[in-house]
Amino acid sequence: MADPPLLTPDGRYLVVRGRLWRATNPHLPEEQRQAAVRALMAARREMGRARRQGDRQALARAGEAVDAAKRALGERGPVWWDDGAPDYNRHLAKNTPYAAWHARMTGAAGD
C-alpha cells in the first residue's frame, strides 16, 4: 500500500505528486465530517456508474454532489482558516511558501 500523502506542517494541505490539495477542516465535528465523507463516496460511486452508462446528466448531478461534499469538508470554497493566509490549493509546492519544507521532506533539489 502506498504511503499516505504528506501533510503540511500547518495541516492545511495534503501534498500529492508535488501538488498541494486543501485538507479537510480539522475543526469539523466528527459526525459532520463522517456524513460529508459518506456523501462524497456515494457521489463518486454515482460518477462511476454515470460514466459507465454514458449518462451525461447523471454525471453532471454526481459532479455537483461531489463538489457539495468537498465544500462541506472545507476542501473547496472559502478557506477554513482565519489568519488571512492565501489559499495555495492545486499549486505546486515548489511554487509556494512550502517549497523549502517540501524539498526537505522529499529530498527534492529545487526541481
C-alpha positions in Angstrom: 0.0 0.0 0.0 1.2 3.5 -0.8 2.5 5.8 1.9 -0.1 8.4 3.0 0.4 11.8 1.4 2.5 14.4 3.2 0.5 16.9 5.3 1.9 20.5 5.5 3.1 21.5 9.0 0.1 23.8 9.4 -2.3 21.0 8.4 -3.8 23.0 5.6 -2.7 20.8 2.6 -2.0 17.3 1.5 0.8 17.0 -1.0 0.2 14.6 -3.8 2.9 14.3 -6.6 4.2 17.7 -5.5 0.9 19.5 -5.7 -1.0 21.0 -2.7 -4.6 19.9 -2.1 -6.6 21.5 0.6 -7.1 19.2 3.6 -10.4 18.6 5.4 -11.2 21.2 8.0 -9.9 19.7 11.2 -12.4 21.7 13.3 -15.5 19.9 11.8 -17.4 17.9 14.4 -16.7 14.2 13.7 -20.4 13.4 13.0 -20.5 16.2 10.4 -17.2 15.1 8.8 -18.3 11.5 8.6 -21.6 12.5 6.9 -19.8 14.6 4.4 -17.3 11.7 3.6 -20.2 9.3 3.2 -21.9 11.8 0.8 -18.6 12.2 -1.1 -18.1 8.5 -1.5 -21.7 8.0 -2.7 -21.3 10.8 -5.2 -18.1 9.3 -6.5 -19.7 5.9 -6.9 -22.5 7.6 -8.8 -20.0 9.3 -11.1 -18.5 6.0 -11.9 -21.9 4.5 -12.7 -22.9 7.5 -14.8 -19.6 7.3 -16.8 -20.0 3.6 -17.4 -23.6 4.2 -18.7 -22.7 7.3 -20.7 -25.3 9.3 -18.8 -24.1 12.9 -19.1 -26.9 14.3 -17.0 -26.3 11.8 -14.1 -22.6 12.6 -14.4 -23.3 16.3 -14.0 -25.5 15.7 -11.0 -22.9 13.5 -9.4 -20.2 16.1 -10.0 -22.4 18.7 -8.3 -22.8 16.3 -5.3 -19.0 15.7 -5.2 -18.5 19.5 -5.1 -21.1 20.0 -2.4 -19.5 17.3 -0.2 -16.0 18.7 -0.7 -17.3 22.2 0.2 -18.9 20.7 3.4 -15.5 19.2 4.2 -13.7 22.5 3.7 -11.7 21.2 0.8 -13.3 23.7 -1.7 -14.9 27.0 -1.3 -13.8 29.5 1.4 -10.8 28.6 3.4 -11.4 27.2 6.8 -8.5 29.0 8.5 -9.0 32.6 9.7 -5.5 34.1 9.8 -5.7 35.7 6.3 -3.2 33.4 4.7 -3.9 32.8 1.0 -5.1 29.6 -0.5 -2.5 27.6 -2.4 -4.9 24.8 -3.3 -3.7 23.0 -6.5 -0.4 24.9 -6.7 2.8 23.0 -7.0 4.5 23.0 -3.6 7.8 24.3 -5.1 6.0 27.5 -6.2 4.6 28.3 -2.7 5.9 29.3 0.7 6.0 25.5 1.4 8.8 25.0 -1.1 11.7 24.6 1.3 9.8 22.4 3.6 8.7 20.2 0.7 12.2 19.9 -0.6 13.5 18.9 2.9 10.7 16.3 3.2 11.1 14.8 -0.2 14.8 15.3 -0.8 13.9 17.3 -3.9 16.7 19.7 -5.1 14.6 22.6 -6.4 13.1 20.8 -9.3 
